[in-house]
Amino acid sequence: MSGIGRYRMTAMKGLRYLIVLASLAASLVSHAIDVSAKTAIVIDASSGKVLWSKNPDSSMYPASTTKIMTGLLLVEHCRPDEIITAPPDIETVRESSMHLKPGEKVTARDMLYAIMLRSANDGCYAIAKHISGSVEAFSKLMNERARQVGCTNTHFHNPNGLNDLEHTTTAHDLALMARAAMKYPEFREAVRTYKYSISRSINTKDCVMINHDKWLKKDPTADGVKTGFTVPAGHCFVGSATRNGFRVITVVMKSDHWQQDHQELLNWAFNSFEKKRKITSGSIVGTLKIPGSNLKPISVAIAQEAYTLGEIGKGDVDYRATVVASPNLKAPIRKGERVGELVLKDSDGWLQKIPVVANSDVKAASVMQMVPGNSTSSFIFGGALFVGVVIVQGRKRRRIKYYGRTTSKRRF
């Protein structure tokens, strides 16, 4: 065989080898993210960074995953022992129910378990009336809070997710709501619980709440969050799991097999990512100049652990760190007081913000200390200020004396 023939044969073998490798890689990627849901997403719970998504901004009916927002507002607006009274028309609320009776009293803590485990639509209605006075006002509050956590395509029209043409959200927005709610320990504890007994004032034989999330019993790393189903919405699920020291949040909407889809997303995420560039809580991350103080910039420490997620087997994720002061920051400041945030921007352009605290006390500067220049100028300024005060006080006494003489007998 000629040299040219051998060269062509070698080239063909190399090409076939590359094709096989490409096909294998494609099949692995396809298997890793193969979900039946019409729309899905998985994010890092700490930073909110999107790890993978499928039609994440498509408008969908959320069904009972709506209750994540209702539960978040309940935690933020009510004390755990605060009593919520069922309104007179409570029995008109349809479908999934805790069978509240008019005038029945339940604590906010127990109501949280009722709506997140049993998915009680009537409980959500009672919460809405308790917090805002009406479903309309509460829906407005829900939409406002959704915008605050970064949602851009959400419009809630009721507190429980009963189907409504005007009641829609997206997989990405639901993930952001769940991330915000999971920052509260009482919310986390509720959604990871499979069975819970509440106290109630009337219907005392119906106290056991069983979680609709059957995945909790199948995965010891699972810690929430909420199932949902209506015929128009299909099966929806917002899930959470913590492995390898970090938590991810998944969302699947209009899924044919929500548990399998959730499992696929979890396995892919934890098999693909790991913590990179971990910053431990209390680490000094920069300095800030405190307005109203004569001191030099003080060091600031990160208030909680921070990290970036990167692909397993690859190097550290590059990021830029910037310390930004809180609005209207001013001395005096106590050590440990929040003074700003550390803004981390990674190589993908993703931002996360972590609170920072003062590493020392900062006293407010006196008037003399705030005057620029040397000691002579400070002395001159202080003397001028003193003379000015004396003159103003003298004029004030003369005015009081004058008006006292001419108007002392006047009445309204």
C-alpha positions, -999 to +999 in steps of 0.1 A: +000+000+000+013+034-009+021+061+017-009+081+005-032+051+009-020+044+044-024+081+053-061+081+040-068+049+060-054+064+092-073+096+086-106+077+082-100+057+114-093+089+133-125+105+119-146+074+128-131+075+163-140+112+167-176+105+155-179+077+181-166+100+209-190+128+198-219+104+198-211+091+232-207+125+246-240+136+231-258+106+245-244+112+280-256+149+279-289+139+265-294+113+293-283+137+320-310+163+312-338+141+298-370+153+315-406+149+304-417+182+319-427+210+295-406+234+314-379+227+341-350+243+359-324+235+385-306+263+405-280+266+432-300+276+463-272+297+478-265+320+449-296+315+427-273+306+397-291+286+370-273+253+365-296+240+337-330+249+323-357+239+297-381+267+287-376+283+321-395+315+312-426+299+296-458+311+312-475+282+331-503+275+356-486+268+389-514+249+407-505+244+444-469+254+440-485+288+445-485+280+482-448+286+484-454+323+481-484+321+505-462+303+530-434+328+526-458+357+533-472+339+563-438+335+578-429+371+571-461+387+583-473+366+613-458+354+646-458+316+650-484+318+678-506+343+661-542+331+658-558+330+624-596+328+624-615+311+596-638+336+579-676+330+577-675+319+540-646+295+545-665+264+535-670+278+500-634+272+491-631+242+467-609+211+465-579+202+487-589+212+523-582+210+560-620+213+565-620+246+584-652+257+600-664+293+602-648+310+632-623+281+638-590+293+652-555+279+642-521+293+649-499+306+621-474+279+627-500+251+624-515+269+593-481+268+577-480+230+580-516+226+568-510+245+536-475+231+528-482+194+537-519+189+531-521+217+505-551+232+523-568+257+499-592+268+527-561+275+549-547+298+522-579+317+520-580+322+558-544+334+557-551+359+528-581+373+547-561+375+579-530+393+565-546+415+538-583+416+544-592+402+510-580+378+483-575+407+460-553+426+484-533+395+493-527+387+456-513+422+451-490+415+481-479+382+465-471+399+432-451+426+449-431+401+469-425+381+438-409+411+421-388+417+451-372+382+449-364+387+412-395+373+395-403+388+361-431+367+346-454+360+375-490+372+380-508+357+410-546+360+413-553+338+443-535+324+473-539+287+467-534+280+430-569+270+420-569+273+382-574+308+369-565+322+335-549+352+352-529+331+376-495+322+360-458+320+366-427+303+353-402+276+364-375+302+369-398+324+390-409+295+412-373+286+418-366+321+430-396+321+453-386+288+468-350+301+473-364+331+492-387+309+514-360+284+522-340+311+539-364+309+568-357+280+593-394+276+601-403+272+564-375+247+558-386+227+588-422+226+576-415+215+540-391+187+550-417+172+574-437+142+562-463+140+590-474+167+615-502+171+640-518+205+644-541+219+672-574+234+662-604+248+681-633+231+664-626+202+640-604+184+666-606+150+650-589+161+618-554+172+630-529+150+612-513+166+582-496+143+557-472+157+531-482+152+494-445+151+486-439+114+484-403+120+473-394+128+509-396+091+519-375+080+489-345+104+492-328+110+526-312+142+511-346+157+502-358+187+521-389+200+503-407+218+488-442+216+472-463+195+448-491+208+427-517+195+403-547+206+384-559+193+350-548+225+331-515+227+350-506+190+350-482+177+376-459+204+390-432+201+416-407+224+433-381+203+450-350+207+472-322+185+482-289+190+500-258+169+492-221+175+492-225+206+514-248+225+491-285+227+482-301+228+448-337+237+440-355+220+411-388+229+393-407+208+369-441+219+354-466+200+333-446+168+338-456+133+328-434+118+356-426+145+381-406+122+405-384+109+377-378+143+363-369+157+398-345+127+403-329+133+369-322+170+377-309+162+412-285+135+400-273+156+371-266+186+393-248+168+421-228+147+397-218+177+376-210+205+402-190+210+433-181+238+456-153+261+445-135+289+462-153+286+495-151+316+518-158+308+554-180+329+576-161+356+595-134+360+569-121+395+563-131+404+527-123+441+524-126+475+539-151+503+540-149+540+549-178+548+573-193+583+567-195+604+599-163+589+613-128+603+615-113+568+614-096+552+585-115+526+565-123+496+587-121+459+578-153+441+571-161+404+575-184+381+556-215+372+577-221+338+562-204+311+542-200+319+505-189+298+476-192+294+439-203+262+421-181+249+393-180+218+372-164+188+388-129+181+375-124+216+363-104+244+380-116+271+403-143+295+390-129+329+384-148+357+401-145+394+410-153+405+446-164+440+455-175+453+489-205+477+486-216+499+515-253+499+527-274+529+517-273+557+543-245+540+562-233+563+590-213+562+623-216+551+650-214+514+641-210+485+665-188+455+658-209+428+640-234+453+626-243+449+589-226+476+569-229+464+533-225+433+511-199+414+492-208+412+455-193+382+438-194+381+400-182+349+384-168+342+349-203+335+336-215+369+347-236+356+375-239+378+406-245+369+442-246+392+472-235+382+508-239+405+538-208+419+554-204+432+590-181+457+607-150+440+623-147+468+649-167+495+666-168+529+649-175+560+669-192+591+654-167+619+649-172+651+669-178+684+651-142+694+657-129+661+642-150+665+611-135+699+602-108+696+575-074+711+579-049+716+608-055+723+645-053+761+639-082+760+614-101+738+637-096+762+666-107+792+644-138+772+632-147+762+667-144+798+680-165+811+651-191+784+658-192+794+695-197+831+687-224+822+662-243+802+688-240+831+713-254+856+688-283+833+678-292+827+714-291+865+722-314+872+693-338+845+704-340+859+740-348+894+726-375+880+704-391+861+733-389+892+755-406+914+728-433+889+719-440+882+756-445+920+762-469+925+733-489+893+731-490+878+766-528+884+769-538+870+735-558+837+733-570+817+703 
